[in-house]
Amino acid sequence: MPPRTTRLSRRGLLVGGAAATALTVTPQAAAAPGGTGPGTSRTDKGTVVHLLGTAGGPPPYGERMGIASAVTVGGDTYLVDCGRGAVTQYLRAGLSMPSLKGIFLTHLHADHIVDYFNFPLLCAGVMPLQPGFSGTVRVWGPGPSDTVTEGPVTPGEPAPGIIETTRRANATFAASTNAFVTEGFGIDPVSVLNVAELSARPGTVITLLETATMKVTATRVPHGNMSPSYAYRFDTADGSVVFSGDTSRSDDLIALARGCDLRRCHVG
């Protein structure tokens, strides 16, 4: 499935298949009076949402890529979830690796993160060589599970958070990375990452990132025993988009997405 893009529009309405990830554009956009201040400055390129994959659930589909989206604000790109094929779809959408500034993971189910470590793993050797690469891709994701207490794969630590998940992924591919580094071809993939685990109580909204052009906030959402799980809201001068991840009805999500412009975009 080719990537789809949509510019934020106060009249737009996009509806896909079974709900897996929701995008909502709201009119408030966290704009300060006069259009100045954090999260409000316009750029020539504006804000664009890219639907890189819309297949929800673990089973692979030949005609649809796994769940993944990207938000570009000016020349910066931020990923939300990295399902199967996210790297390929990212490049097919015309997005450059040097523009990648952050990755937001709603939760740690495999269908939402299976391509996450592919970004630093497959690009660590070439990203630093490309003009415009900042040297760091920030990652935000859940901490260790507060519901899963046992499991057959890793007894004693059955559900690690994104920091430990990243470390283990890097260790899995040590043979490849060490060989490339020895040959002078690549670098340690985690050296381009700055990974942070979220900590938010239910019913609260936390601010994760605030720049001159964008503000990102998050709240917890329910998703069975995959807890914690998060929804993210991006506010720019063009509008707001909210990614729910997988969830059931959530008053916290409703509050985060209140006052929608782009009323609803269910993709799955």
Sequence and secondary structure as in RCSB ss.txt:
>XXXX:A:sequence
MPPRTTRLSRRGLLVGGAAATALTVTPQAAAAPGGTGPGTSRTDKGTVVHLLGTAGGPPPYGERMGIASAVTVGG
DTYLVDCGRGAVTQYLRAGLSMPSLKGIFLTHLHADHIVDYFNFPLLCAGVMPLQPGFSGTVRVWGPGPSDTVTE
GPVTPGEPAPGIIETTRRANATFAASTNAFVTEGFGIDPVSVLNVAELSARPGTVITLLETATMKVTATRVPHGN
MSPSYAYRFDTADGSVVFSGDTSRSDDLIALARGCDLRRCHVG
>XXXX:A:secstr
   EEEE  TT     SS SEEE   S TT  GGG STTT   TT EEEEEEE B SSS BTTB BSEEEEEETT
EEEEEEE TTHHHHHHHTT  GGGEEEEE S   HHHHTTTTHHHHHHTTTGGGSTT  S EEEEEE S SS   
 SSSTT SS  HHHHHHHHHHHTHHHHHHHHHTTS   GGGGEEEEEE   TT EEEEEE SS EEEEEEE  TT
  SEEEEEEEETTEEEEE  S    HHHHHHT S SS  EEE 
